[in-house]
């Protein structure tokens, strides 16, 4: 299995001849989708969903109904190759995929909750979980958690508690374009300090690097 981190929340997973790209948004170079067999989108926010990326490649898209509605408005031609998925559904995209959860984390109590579904992908004997912008546990053991580490809806104590709850052996930082490099250094320090005693590895890598 090969996991490549791209801009912000976008991750590319390759295994046994299948390539799946998750959440290519406004911080992601379009090249992240080259050779993809499928694209998964967790929710409609522009740092996770950019219609121009989907228009640039002829790739099946799998996402929740809220995003599919946006695609029908923003890029009708992409809607023809978009499949709506729902929490609890299991997909065969060359790799087994299970859809997890249905709500974005709370941004502010006075704002409506957005719909968001994460994905557990199974590559051989390894499971990888991308939660999108949610702190919803996957409901099963996973080997790699793609861990959100910054955002206007997130504080570091929530990140630590979420990583502990999921309990993945390896935690790869995503959702990291909100803080400066200095600010992310502080976050890295906290996560390393709290996760290492439980035997949980935490790493943040540069765009284009592999886990």
C-alpha positions as a Markdown table, in Angstrom:
| # | Residue | x | y | z |
|---|---|---|---|---|
| 1 | Unk | 0.0 | 0.0 | 0.0 |
| 2 | Unk | 1.1 | 3.5 | -0.8 |
| 3 | Unk | -0.4 | 6.6 | 0.8 |
| 4 | Unk | 0.6 | 10.0 | -0.6 |
| 5 | Unk | -0.3 | 13.2 | 1.2 |
| 6 | Unk | -1.4 | 16.1 | -1.1 |
| 7 | Unk | -2.6 | 19.6 | -0.2 |
| 8 | Unk | -4.5 | 19.9 | 3.1 |
| 9 | Unk | -7.1 | 17.1 | 3.3 |
| 10 | Unk | -6.3 | 15.3 | 0.1 |
| 11 | Unk | -4.8 | 11.9 | 0.3 |
| 12 | Unk | -4.0 | 9.4 | -2.5 |
| 13 | Unk | -4.1 | 5.6 | -1.7 |
| 14 | Unk | -2.7 | 3.1 | -4.1 |
| 15 | Unk | -2.8 | -0.7 | -3.7 |
| 16 | Unk | -2.8 | -3.7 | -6.0 |
| 17 | Unk | -3.3 | -1.7 | -9.1 |
| 18 | Unk | -6.2 | 0.5 | -7.7 |
| 19 | Unk | -5.8 | 4.2 | -7.0 |
| 20 | Unk | -8.3 | 6.2 | -4.9 |
| 21 | Unk | -8.1 | 9.9 | -4.2 |
| 22 | Unk | -9.9 | 11.5 | -1.3 |
| 23 | Unk | -11.0 | 15.1 | -0.9 |
| 24 | Unk | -9.1 | 17.0 | -3.7 |
| 25 | Unk | -10.0 | 20.6 | -2.7 |
| 26 | Unk | -8.8 | 24.1 | -3.3 |
| 27 | Unk | -5.4 | 23.5 | -1.6 |
| 28 | Unk | -4.7 | 20.5 | -3.9 |
| 29 | Unk | -2.9 | 20.4 | -7.2 |
| 30 | Unk | -4.9 | 18.8 | -10.0 |
| 31 | Unk | -2.1 | 16.3 | -10.6 |
| 32 | Unk | -3.1 | 14.5 | -7.5 |
| 33 | Unk | -5.9 | 12.9 | -9.5 |
| 34 | Unk | -3.7 | 11.6 | -12.4 |
| 35 | Unk | -4.4 | 7.9 | -12.9 |
| 36 | Unk | -7.1 | 7.8 | -10.3 |
| 37 | Unk | -9.7 | 5.0 | -10.5 |
| 38 | Unk | -12.1 | 6.8 | -8.2 |
| 39 | Unk | -12.5 | 10.0 | -6.2 |
| 40 | Unk | -14.2 | 10.1 | -2.8 |
| 41 | Unk | -15.5 | 13.3 | -1.3 |
| 42 | Unk | -16.5 | 13.7 | 2.4 |
| 43 | Unk | -18.4 | 17.0 | 2.2 |
| 44 | Unk | -19.0 | 20.2 | 0.3 |
| 45 | Unk | -16.6 | 22.7 | 1.8 |
| 46 | Unk | -14.1 | 24.0 | -0.8 |
| 47 | Unk | -11.0 | 22.8 | 0.9 |
| 48 | Unk | -12.4 | 19.2 | 0.3 |
| 49 | Unk | -14.4 | 19.7 | -3.0 |
| 50 | Unk | -13.4 | 21.7 | -6.0 |
| 51 | Unk | -15.5 | 21.1 | -9.2 |
| 52 | Unk | -12.6 | 22.2 | -11.5 |
| 53 | Unk | -10.6 | 19.2 | -10.4 |
| 54 | Unk | -13.5 | 16.8 | -11.1 |
| 55 | Unk | -14.0 | 18.4 | -14.6 |
| 56 | Unk | -10.3 | 18.0 | -15.5 |
| 57 | Unk | -10.4 | 14.2 | -15.3 |
| 58 | Unk | -12.8 | 11.5 | -16.4 |
| 59 | Unk | -13.1 | 9.6 | -13.1 |
| 60 | Unk | -16.0 | 8.1 | -11.2 |
| 61 | Unk | -17.0 | 10.2 | -8.1 |
| 62 | Unk | -18.5 | 8.8 | -4.9 |
| 63 | Unk | -19.9 | 11.2 | -2.4 |
| 64 | Unk | -22.9 | 12.0 | -0.1 |
| 65 | Unk | -26.1 | 13.5 | -1.4 |
| 66 | Unk | -25.3 | 17.1 | -0.2 |
| 67 | Unk | -22.2 | 17.1 | -2.4 |
| 68 | Unk | -23.9 | 15.4 | -5.3 |
| 69 | Unk | -26.5 | 18.3 | -5.3 |
| 70 | Unk | -23.6 | 20.8 | -5.5 |
| 71 | Unk | -22.0 | 18.8 | -8.4 |
| 72 | Unk | -25.3 | 18.9 | -10.3 |
| 73 | Unk | -25.2 | 22.7 | -10.0 |
| 74 | Unk | -21.5 | 23.3 | -10.5 |
| 75 | Unk | -20.5 | 20.6 | -13.0 |
| 76 | Unk | -23.5 | 18.8 | -14.5 |
| 77 | Unk | -21.3 | 16.7 | -16.7 |
| 78 | Unk | -19.6 | 15.3 | -13.6 |
| 79 | Unk | -23.0 | 14.4 | -12.1 |
| 80 | Unk | -23.4 | 11.8 | -14.8 |
| 81 | Unk | -20.5 | 9.8 | -13.3 |
| 82 | Unk | -21.3 | 10.6 | -9.6 |
| 83 | Unk | -22.7 | 7.9 | -7.3 |
| 84 | Unk | -24.4 | 8.9 | -4.1 |
| 85 | Unk | -23.4 | 7.0 | -1.0 |
| 86 | Unk | -24.8 | 6.9 | 2.6 |
| 87 | Unk | -23.4 | 6.1 | 6.0 |
| 88 | Unk | -23.0 | 2.4 | 6.6 |
| 89 | Unk | -22.8 | 1.5 | 2.9 |
| 90 | Unk | -20.1 | -0.8 | 1.7 |
| 91 | Unk | -18.5 | -0.2 | -1.8 |
| 92 | Unk | -16.2 | -2.2 | -4.0 |
| 93 | Unk | -14.0 | 0.3 | -5.9 |
| 94 | Unk | -11.2 | -2.2 | -6.5 |
| 95 | Unk | -10.6 | -1.8 | -2.8 |
| 96 | Unk | -13.3 | -2.3 | -0.2 |
| 97 | Unk | -14.7 | 1.0 | 1.2 |
| 98 | Unk | -17.1 | 1.6 | 4.0 |
| 99 | Unk | -18.9 | 4.9 | 4.5 |
| 100 | Unk | -18.8 | 6.3 | 8.1 |
| 101 | Unk | -20.9 | 8.9 | 9.9 |
| 102 | Unk | -23.0 | 11.7 | 8.6 |
| 103 | Unk | -22.3 | 15.1 | 10.3 |
| 104 | Unk | -19.5 | 17.6 | 10.2 |
| 105 | Unk | -18.0 | 18.6 | 13.5 |
| 106 | Unk | -19.7 | 21.6 | 15.2 |
| 107 | Unk | -18.3 | 24.9 | 13.9 |
| 108 | Unk | -20.5 | 27.0 | 16.1 |
| 109 | Unk | -23.7 | 26.2 | 17.9 |
| 110 | Unk | -25.6 | 28.8 | 16.0 |
| 111 | Unk | -24.6 | 27.4 | 12.6 |
| 112 | Unk | -26.4 | 24.4 | 11.0 |
| 113 | Unk | -24.5 | 21.1 | 10.9 |
| 114 | Unk | -23.2 | 20.2 | 7.5 |
| 115 | Unk | -23.4 | 16.6 | 6.3 |
| 116 | Unk | -20.1 | 14.7 | 6.2 |
| 117 | Unk | -19.2 | 11.1 | 5.7 |
| 118 | Unk | -15.8 | 9.6 | 6.1 |
| 119 | Unk | -14.4 | 6.5 | 4.5 |
| 120 | Unk | -12.6 | 3.3 | 5.7 |
| 121 | Unk | -10.6 | 1.8 | 2.9 |
| 122 | Unk | -9.1 | -1.7 | 3.2 |
| 123 | Unk | -5.9 | -2.3 | 1.3 |
| 124 | Unk | -4.8 | -5.9 | 1.8 |
| 125 | Unk | -4.6 | -6.4 | 5.6 |
| 126 | Unk | -4.5 | -2.7 | 6.4 |
| 127 | Unk | -7.4 | -0.3 | 7.0 |
| 128 | Unk | -7.1 | 3.4 | 6.5 |
| 129 | Unk | -9.7 | 5.9 | 7.8 |
| 130 | Unk | -10.3 | 9.4 | 6.4 |
| 131 | Unk | -12.9 | 11.2 | 8.6 |
| 132 | Unk | -13.3 | 14.4 | 6.6 |
| 133 | Unk | -14.2 | 17.2 | 9.0 |
| 134 | Unk | -15.7 | 14.9 | 11.7 |
| 135 | Unk | -14.6 | 13.4 | 14.9 |
| 136 | Unk | -16.7 | 10.3 | 14.4 |
| 137 | Unk | -14.9 | 7.0 | 15.3 |
| 138 | Unk | -15.0 | 4.4 | 12.5 |
| 139 | Unk | -16.6 | 1.7 | 14.6 |
| 140 | Unk | -13.8 | -0.8 | 13.8 |
| 141 | Unk | -10.1 | -1.1 | 14.3 |
| 142 | Unk | -8.0 | 0.8 | 11.8 |
| 143 | Unk | -4.3 | 0.8 | 11.1 |
| 144 | Unk | -3.9 | 4.4 | 9.8 |
| 145 | Unk | -6.0 | 7.4 | 10.9 |
| 146 | Unk | -5.8 | 10.4 | 8.6 |
| 147 | Unk | -6.0 | 12.9 | 11.5 |
| 148 | Unk | -7.3 | 16.4 | 11.1 |
| 149 | Unk | -4.9 | 18.7 | 13.1 |
| 150 | Unk | -6.1 | 22.3 | 12.4 |
| 151 | Unk | -9.3 | 24.1 | 11.5 |
| 152 | Unk | -11.7 | 26.8 | 12.7 |
| 153 | Unk | -13.8 | 24.0 | 14.2 |
| 154 | Unk | -11.0 | 22.1 | 15.9 |
| 155 | Unk | -8.8 | 22.5 | 19.0 |
| 156 | Unk | -5.8 | 20.3 | 19.8 |
| 157 | Unk | -7.4 | 18.6 | 22.8 |
| 158 | Unk | -10.1 | 17.3 | 20.5 |
| 159 | Unk | -7.5 | 16.0 | 18.0 |
| 160 | Unk | -5.7 | 14.2 | 20.9 |
| 161 | Unk | -8.9 | 12.7 | 22.2 |
| 162 | Unk | -10.0 | 11.6 | 18.8 |
| 163 | Unk | -6.7 | 9.9 | 18.0 |
| 164 | Unk | -6.8 | 8.1 | 21.3 |
| 165 | Unk | -10.4 | 7.0 | 20.8 |
| 166 | Unk | -9.7 | 5.6 | 17.3 |
| 167 | Unk | -6.5 | 4.0 | 18.5 |
| 168 | Unk | -4.8 | 3.6 | 15.1 |
| 169 | Unk | -1.2 | 2.5 | 15.3 |
| 170 | Unk | -0.2 | 5.2 | 12.8 |
| 171 | Unk | -1.7 | 8.7 | 12.7 |
| 172 | Unk | -1.0 | 10.9 | 9.6 |
| 173 | Unk | -1.7 | 14.6 | 9.9 |
| 174 | Unk | -4.2 | 16.1 | 7.4 |
| 175 | Unk | -6.2 | 19.3 | 7.3 |
| 176 | Unk | -3.1 | 21.3 | 8.0 |
| 177 | Unk | -3.2 | 24.4 | 5.9 |
| 178 | Unk | -5.0 | 26.5 | 8.5 |
| 179 | Unk | -2.0 | 27.0 | 10.8 |
| 180 | Unk | 1.4 | 28.4 | 10.0 |
| 181 | Unk | 4.4 | 26.1 | 10.1 |
| 182 | Unk | 5.3 | 27.4 | 13.5 |
| 183 | Unk | 1.7 | 26.8 | 14.7 |
| 184 | Unk | 1.8 | 23.3 | 13.3 |
| 185 | Unk | 5.0 | 22.7 | 15.2 |
| 186 | Unk | 3.2 | 23.3 | 18.4 |
| 187 | Unk | 0.4 | 20.9 | 17.4 |
| 188 | Unk | 3.0 | 18.3 | 16.5 |
| 189 | Unk | 4.6 | 18.6 | 19.9 |
| 190 | Unk | 1.3 | 18.1 | 21.7 |
| 191 | Unk | 0.3 | 15.1 | 19.6 |
| 192 | Unk | 3.7 | 13.4 | 20.0 |
| 193 | Unk | 3.7 | 14.0 | 23.7 |
| 194 | Unk | 0.2 | 12.5 | 24.3 |
| 195 | Unk | 0.1 | 9.7 | 21.8 |
| 196 | Unk | 3.6 | 8.2 | 22.1 |
| 197 | Unk | 3.0 | 6.9 | 25.7 |
| 198 | Unk | 0.1 | 4.8 | 24.3 |
| 199 | Unk | 2.3 | 3.4 | 21.5 |
| 200 | Unk | 0.5 | 5.5 | 18.8 |
| 201 | Unk | 2.7 | 6.9 | 16.1 |
| 202 | Unk | 2.1 | 10.5 | 14.9 |
| 203 | Unk | 3.7 | 12.0 | 11.7 |
| 204 | Unk | 3.1 | 15.0 | 9.6 |
| 205 | Unk | 4.7 | 14.9 | 6.1 |
| 206 | Unk | 5.0 | 17.4 | 3.3 |
| 207 | Unk | 2.8 | 17.5 | 0.3 |
| 208 | Unk | 3.8 | 14.9 | -2.3 |
| 209 | Unk | 5.5 | 12.7 | 0.3 |
| 210 | Unk | 4.4 | 9.1 | 1.0 |
| 211 | Unk | 3.7 | 7.5 | 4.4 |
